[in-house]
Every structure is written in C-alpha cells, then in structure tokens.
Amino acid sequence: MDPIRVSQLIYLLKDMIEGSELLSDLWVVGEVSDATRSRLGHRYFSLRDSEAVIRGVLFRDDMPGTEVPTGERVLAHGRVAIYPQRGELQFICDFFRPEGVGIEAARLERLREKLEQEGLFEQSRKRPLPTYPRCIGLVTSPSGAAIQDVCDVLTRRWPLAELVVSPSLVQGDQAPSSIVSALRTLATHEPLDLALVVRGGGASADLSAFNDESVVRAIFGFPVPVVTGIGHETDTSLADLAADLRAPTPSAAAERASPDVSEVQNRISSIKRAMLMGMRGRIEADSARLKNLTANLTHATPKPSLSAENIEAVGIRMGAVLRAHFSTQSANLDHLDAQLSALNPATTLSRGYAVVEHLGQHRGVVRSIRDVTAGNRIAVSVRDGSFWAEVN
C-alpha cells in the first residue's frame, strides 16, 4: 500500500467514526473536568473515569445558558467526532443530566426538550374541541377496562355520537408501532370530529409507549383534535403534552370530549321558552302599535261635510284669482294690439304716406335723396297699390 498523507489518515478515520450508527447516538457516563467557555459561547470540557479521558464540547445552541458542572459525574448524550486540525477525538455533547437521574429519565427529558424546541407542545397550536361531535374515534386496547369506561360515559352523556374504535396495544415493545398504526387507520375514517387516546393506570414503565417519539408525532399530526386520558391523574406523558387536551383518566377524557345530553335538552328548552316569550312580547307590541295607528288614522280622516265646505271655499278663492289674472292679461293684450297697430306699415300708408324702394337686384327702401341718381328706376307703394317711376 502506498503511503498516505496525515490529512488523508485523519479524514479516513473521521469518515469511519462519524459514519458509525453506534457512535452517532451515545450516552456516556463520566466526571466533568477542565470546563471552560469560549467567547462565542461554546462550552469545552473533559469527560473522564479512572482509566480514560475524552475531550467534549457543548455548542452554544444546545442547552443555552447551562454550565457544565466541573467535578460532577454526568450522564451525557452526543456523538463521537474527530477534530481534523488537531487530530483529536472529541465527544460532541447535546444534552446532559446528573448521573443520579438515571438513563431512562435522562432519555425522556432529552426527548421532551427536543420536541418542545420543535413546537410540538406549543399551546397556541392546540385546537378547540367540537361542541357537538357526531363521530368520535377511540384508540385503546380492546380488552382493557378503559374502553368500557369510555363507552359507559358516552352512552350516558352523548348517545347521539358514533364511536369508532381503532384497537391497539398499549403496553410492551410493540405498543408504540401499534398505537401509530391505529391512529393512521382512524385518520382515514370520514367523517371524524375528534379522537380519544386512552389507557388505564399502571406503573410508569407500563406507560412508556406514550413517551415514544413516533407516538407523540402521530398525535401531533393527527387531522382532528385529540384528547388523551392515560394512566392516573398524576401521570403525564409526552403524548399528553402533544394532545389538544389532556384528561387525567379515560373516563374524564370521554367527559371532556362530549356534552351532557341532559344539559343540552335543558338549554334547548330554555331557548324555546325564551323564543316563545319573545314572540309573544313582539306580537303584543305590534298589536298595540297597530291599534295606535288605527286610532291616529281615524282621528286624521276628515268628515264629509267639512270636506265639502273646504272644497267650496277653495273653489271660490280659485275663481277670484283666475278672474283677476284673466283681467290683467286682457289689458296687456289690448296694449300690445295698440302698439302693433301703430307700427303696422299699412296704417302709415293709409295716412297718405308712400314707401319708395329701389328696383333691381338689390331692392331696398330709399331713405335719402343721396340714395338715388338721375335715371334710377324706383317703386312707389301707396295705400291701395304701387307703381314705378324714374328719377329725373
């Protein structure tokens, strides 16, 4: 084999180590020493036991604001990597807890923080439950007591709803995949208004399926609101945090998801009474208003005898006004007639006057001796006719 450069060796080791599935998801127990913080906010430290030591780093975006405790034994999660510039093996840490917490509790806490940062537990995304659900889905064990509790509550409170059961395991290694499968099957049922995911009480280990990441994500992504009722009131799983509503028990989940039919009936009866009272009041008010309008119309209607007298008086006044108007207009017409008669040319000719006009293409009245010359032919109009003449 030909010799290789140092950088080639380091990157060969880097690819082998960082490509390992085992070394990319590790929990390591060790004592913290030599902890420092860089000006960028990264925290550097060493993890050691009685036989070995490895350098570690907790970047500023992981567990911000947390200091790595020097001298304490911790349970740390991360991956193994190589820092090529110094050829050092290092542990890239993303989460740690004191060793006494225990591995299962540490794993659960790490997953909770991871999902919380992704927004799966955000209160603002919680969906309101339908007021009157018509179809309710149920994911639970078909042989457990929880299914009977839910059926009893829904039968008593809201028998109008259809209950669709999607059975699943709720305990054991196969339970997470079974719950996810049951949710996927239930999601295809239409119409579906909301879903219940329930399990009866048990030890903390018995409820571990509801802390599985796949189950939490399935509940978060479910198409309709989800109500969980898992274990006892003191038990809170990651599934509860992702659900739209957490109930302390399966029976409580069924109660939160359904209205009380007796309360609905009472409310309907109350609304009916209020509507009847409102209609009765409206009819009475409209009847009184109609009576008032009828009385006002009766009072405002004139009597026939009074109307006849009023009409006669109006006729007399109108006749006087018209006669005065006609008299004025007649006088104006006489005056205009006199003016027109005075201006009429025939009237002027009857008094012995004559009208002299040019003969030719441009005929016009002769108004002055300067308008004619010797030899011009002219027309002379008198009272009873006209003749022509020549200027000499």
Long-range contacts (C-beta under 8 A, 24 or more apart in sequence): 6-87, 7-84, 10-82, 10-84, 10-87, 11-84, 13-82, 14-81, 14-82, 14-84, 17-80, 17-81, 17-82, 17-89, 18-79, 18-80, 18-81, 18-82, 20-80, 23-79, 23-80, 24-79, 24-80, 25-77, 25-79, 26-77, 26-78, 26-79, 26-80, 26-91, 27-75, 27-76, 27-77, 27-103, 27-106, 27-107, 28-54, 28-75, 28-76, 28-77, 28-78, 28-91, 29-73, 29-74, 29-75, 29-76, 29-99, 30-54, 30-73, 30-74, 30-76, 31-71, 31-72, 31-73, 31-74, 32-68, 32-69, 32-70, 32-71, 32-72, 32-73, 32-74, 33-70, 33-71, 34-70, 35-67, 35-68, 35-69, 35-70, 37-67, 43-67, 43-68, 45-70, 47-74, 47-76, 47-91, 54-89, 54-90, 54-91, 55-88, 55-89, 55-90, 55-91, 56-90, 56-91, 56-92, 56-93, 57-90, 57-91, 57-92, 57-93, 58-93, 58-94, 58-96, 59-92, 59-94, 62-93, 62-94, 62-95, 63-94, 63-95, 63-96, 63-113, 68-96, 72-98, 73-98, 73-99, 74-98, 74-99, 75-99, 75-101, 75-102, 75-103, 75-106, 77-106, 77-107, 77-110, 108-211, 108-238, 111-211, 111-213, 111-238, 112-238, 112-241, 115-213, 115-216, 115-238, 115-241, 115-242, 116-241, 120-216, 120-217, 120-220, 120-241, 120-242, 121-241, 121-242, 126-244, 126-245, 127-224, 127-225, 127-244, 128-225, 128-244, 129-194, 129-225, 129-227, 129-244, 129-245, 129-256, 129-257, 130-193, 130-194, 130-225, 131-259, 132-160, 132-259, 132-264, 133-158, 133-161, 133-193, 133-194, 133-257, 133-258, 134-160, 134-161, 134-162, 134-191, 134-193, 135-161, 135-162, 135-164, 135-189, 135-191, 135-192, 135-193, 136-161, 136-162, 136-163, 136-164, 136-192, 136-193, 136-194, 136-195, 136-196, 136-257, 136-258, 137-164, 137-165, 137-166, 137-186, 137-189, 137-192, 137-194, 137-195, 137-196, 137-224, 138-163, 138-164, 138-165, 138-166, 138-195, 138-196, 138-198, 139-166, 139-167, 139-168, 139-179, 139-182, 139-183, 139-186, 139-195, 139-196, 139-197, 139-198, 140-165, 140-167, 140-168, 140-170, 140-196, 140-197, 140-198, 140-199, 140-250, 141-167, 141-168, 141-169, 141-170, 141-171, 141-199, 142-167, 144-170, 144-199, 144-200, 145-200, 146-198, 146-199, 146-200, 146-229, 146-250, 147-198, 149-198, 149-200, 149-249, 149-250, 149-251, 149-254, 150-196, 150-198, 150-250, 150-251, 150-253, 150-254, 152-251, 153-251, 153-254, 153-255, 153-258, 154-254, 154-258, 157-254, 157-255, 157-258, 157-259, 157-260, 157-261, 158-258, 158-259, 158-260, 158-261, 159-261, 160-261, 161-258, 164-189, 164-192, 169-209, 170-199, 170-209, 171-199, 171-202, 171-206, 171-209, 172-209, 175-209, 175-212, 176-209, 176-212, 176-214, 176-215, 177-214, 179-209, 179-210, 179-212, 179-215, 179-218, 180-214, 180-215, 180-218, 183-218, 183-219, 183-222, 184-218, 187-222, 187-223, 192-223, 192-224, 193-224, 194-224, 194-225, 194-226, 194-227, 194-257, 195-222, 195-224, 195-225, 195-226, 195-227, 196-226, 196-227, 196-228, 196-229, 196-250, 196-253, 196-254, 196-257, 197-226, 197-227, 197-228, 197-229, 197-230, 197-239, 197-243, 198-228, 198-229, 198-230, 198-250, 198-253, 198-254, 199-229, 199-230, 199-231, 199-250, 200-231, 200-250, 201-231, 201-232, 201-235, 201-249, 202-231, 204-235, 207-231, 207-235, 207-237, 210-237, 210-238, 210-239, 210-240, 211-237, 211-238, 211-239, 213-238, 215-239, 216-241, 216-242, 217-242, 219-243, 227-253, 227-256, 227-257, 228-253, 229-253, 229-254, 346-383, 349-381, 349-382, 349-383, 350-383, 352-383, 354-380, 354-381, 354-382, 355-380, 355-381, 356-380, 356-381, 357-381, 359-388
